[in-house]
Amino acid sequence: MSVARRQVLAAAAAAPLAATGLTATGLAAPGAGATPASGQGPTGYRVGRGVADVTGPAAENGMMGYSMPQQQTAGIHLRTLARAFVVDDGANRVVFVTAELGALFQSVHQEVMRRLIETYGGLYTEQNVLLNATHTHSACGGDSHYAAYDLATLGFQEEVFEAVVGGITEAIGAAHDDLRPGTLALGRAELTDASVNRSRSAFELNPRQDTEHFPDAIDPAVTVLRFAQGGRDVGAIAWFATHGTSMTNTNHLISSDNKGYAAFAWEQDDPEFVACFAQTNAADMSPNLDLEPGKGPTDDEFTNTRIIGERQFRAARRAFDEAVTPMSGPVDSLLCYVDLSEVTVDGRFTPDGETHRTCTAAIGWSMLAGSTEDGPGIPIGEGLRNPLWEWLGGADVPIPPQLADEQAPKPVAVPFGAMPPHPWCPEVLPLQLMRLGDLHLVAGPAEYTIVAGLRIRRSVAAELGVPLENVLVQGYANAYSQYVTTPEEYDAQQYEGASTLFGRYTLPAYQQEFTRLAAAMRDGKRVPLGPVPPDMSGTLPNLQPGVVFDAPPPGRDFGDVLTEPASGYHRGDRVTAEFVTGHPKNDLRRGGTFAEVQRLVDGRWVTVADDRHWATRYEWRRTGVASSAATVTWDVPAGVPTGRYRIVHNGDWKAAGSGKITGFVGISRDFLVA
């Protein structure tokens, strides 16, 4: 299996990079190119890490996050990756994966589990594998089996599903192959200028004992798990709560958003290091510091993405540097399934001390209006022209009076759980508790507000008898079911409350069920699996038009350069080249690239950047019914070596009639960077 290396511009002057394409890998030999971690010694762990590409179609595929049908992909700014870690303590083994996606859907969780069982038998199962998403709003969508999450993509997109499932599975396989004796250490820091509470008035409705915990109405905690093999640092997982919405709903380039930039910034310092930036309770945490889409710290979404990502990277490095004492606690994991639509909640977890019940999933009208701070939500309503909506029968579904009462004070807009021909969202959901030494992850299939997360953490920490700081909520995990607010926040019926599916007592239900898992883990017991979620594959069509064929403009061929770069540039300039191309759906080039920047080194052209790099952009546009053009831009970094460079475009075209797909390469003239 080939070695994955992240290309580093700073290294280009010294030597050619070892590889240009990103593939799933076990990475380099232990300790290669890493910095020793002080004070580390043997603890009995074996650790492994792996990376793989999960980027979907780079053109004419709806994005997941803002759920706007008009937000279709039209190129790549930052490829989306999955990063996996395996930890084995000699008795138990766990897997942690963060994928740069809008959501980790139950469909993906189910298929990844099937493939892992096919390959590894009972070694990796739903019990000890935790899958989660960074919640970028600029990744491809369409990989859910539930209608609510495929409306904007006009149905289920098999290409996206396969890219996500295949990439996650490969990343886990790479981490499995990379297992070596190692250490874990835990570090902490605070970050106060990378998030803002976008629902402050709802937050203020919570009791003082909750709001006082967050004096600035944000969760500033940065928690980092430091991984070493043979005394050398090889990776880190950094948790911090902020939305993946620095890129706005007007963006059409695939992007891993601020957390993706944070990972890129760390990994470019060491191409063998795996830097994972995971979410926690980020439901009401926005990176748009001026509380407008694309506003704050600047008025440019790309600059904001970089700045918010850079701040997360710097805070994570501070926490990483403080993580010098190796942990020695065990690893463990428990998972069960709960039907969140029918949980009887004990008064111990409810505000009034009385017993209450959850109810059938539904969204409120405020959810349709969207989050004004980050962007609108799912466009459902009168006047919508959406083929999938029409295929599903439109919105003529009466609200059952009982459900209206159960969801009060939410004014129900769409009863997701009661929609024909199948529920539009999952109701049987996975709840998981994972231990990594001293750290406990409460993995839930939703977006939790900071106070909702605090209450879950308090309940679990009390049951386990551990410090509160050693319990984190890992949101966006193993499935997706929108938001979870406190009952008090629910009453405000802002965007987050209207998106809390199972009624006012959704959070108390989660507290109760996670406490049950915590008690079992504390006592060394297993828990019943619970109701098995249905397999919803095959229930949704794909109504997004595909690629019929590609044709170059008259007198041109695929790969021809339409616009050449200038003869010379300085650092800080933007280089542009345009090519005749085919449709990106012909080959997603997962693990590869559509764009390369190459430098002439000792008579050989060496790739120094591709479409995984911040400085590059690959943009696609139609120029006719079957013809299209690719524009590759490169913002020349400040530290790039002087010399001769060129732009390369890799593409594929589909023949009319036969449907045969053929690859091609377009190469610009070379230019001087002075």
HELIX and SHEET records of a PDB file:
HELIX    1   1 LEU A    9  ALA A   11  5                                   3    
HELIX    2   2 GLN A  106  TYR A  120  1                                  15    
HELIX    3   3 ALA A  147  TYR A  149  5                                   3    
HELIX    4   4 GLU A  158  ASP A  177  1                                  20    
HELIX    5   5 ARG A  200  PHE A  203  1                                   4    
HELIX    6   6 ARG A  208  THR A  211  1                                   4    
HELIX    7   7 ASP A  257  GLU A  267  1                                  11    
HELIX    8   8 GLU A  301  GLU A  322  1                                  22    
HELIX    9   9 GLY A  347  PHE A  349  5                                   3    
HELIX   10  10 TRP A  365  ALA A  369  1                                   5    
HELIX   11  11 PRO A  387  TRP A  391  1                                   5    
HELIX   12  12 PRO A  401  GLN A  407  1                                   7    
HELIX   13  13 PHE A  416  ALA A  418  5                                   3    
HELIX   14  14 ILE A  450  LEU A  464  1                                  15    
HELIX   15  15 LEU A  468  ASN A  470  5                                   3    
HELIX   16  16 PRO A  487  ALA A  492  1                                   6    
HELIX   17  17 TYR A  495  ALA A  498  1                                   4    
HELIX   18  18 THR A  506  ASP A  523  1                                  18    
HELIX   19  19 PRO A  584  ASN A  586  5                                   3    
SHEET    1   A 8 VAL A 129  ALA A 133  0                                        
SHEET    2   A 8 ARG A  93  ALA A  99  1                                        
SHEET    3   A 8 LEU A  81  ASP A  88 -1                                        
SHEET    4   A 8 TYR A  45  ASP A  53 -1                                        
SHEET    5   A 8 ARG A 180  GLU A 190 -1                                        
SHEET    6   A 8 ALA A 221  GLN A 229 -1                                        
SHEET    7   A 8 ARG A 232  TRP A 239 -1                                        
SHEET    8   A 8 VAL A 274  ALA A 278  1                                        
SHEET    1   B 7 SER A 138  CYS A 140  0                                        
SHEET    2   B 7 ALA A  59  GLY A  65 -1                                        
SHEET    3   B 7 GLN A  72  ILE A  76 -1                                        
SHEET    4   B 7 THR A 616  ARG A 622 -1                                        
SHEET    5   B 7 SER A 628  ASP A 635 -1                                        
SHEET    6   B 7 ARG A 574  THR A 581 -1                                        
SHEET    7   B 7 VAL A 561  THR A 563 -1                                        
SHEET    1   C 2 VAL A 196  ASN A 197  0                                        
SHEET    2   C 2 MET A 285  SER A 286 -1                                        
SHEET    1   D 4 VAL A 331  ASP A 339  0                                        
SHEET    2   D 4 VAL A 428  LEU A 436 -1                                        
SHEET    3   D 4 LEU A 439  ALA A 443 -1                                        
SHEET    4   D 4 VAL A 471  GLN A 474  1                                        
SHEET    1   E 2 THR A 344  VAL A 345  0                                        
SHEET    2   E 2 HIS A 356  ARG A 357 -1                                        
SHEET    1   F 2 ILE A 363  GLY A 364  0                                        
SHEET    2   F 2 VAL A 412  VAL A 414 -1                                        
SHEET    1   G 2 GLU A 447  TYR A 448  0                                        
SHEET    2   G 2 TYR A 483  VAL A 484  1                                        
SHEET    1   H 5 GLY A 568  TYR A 569  0                                        
SHEET    2   H 5 PHE A 671  VAL A 673  1                                        
SHEET    3   H 5 GLY A 643  LYS A 654 -1                                        
SHEET    4   H 5 ALA A 595  VAL A 601 -1                                        
SHEET    5   H 5 ARG A 604  ASP A 610 -1                                        
SHEET    1   I 4 GLY A 568  TYR A 569  0                                        
SHEET    2   I 4 PHE A 671  VAL A 673  1                                        
SHEET    3   I 4 GLY A 643  LYS A 654 -1                                        
SHEET    4   I 4 ILE A 661  ILE A 667 -1                                        
END                                                                             
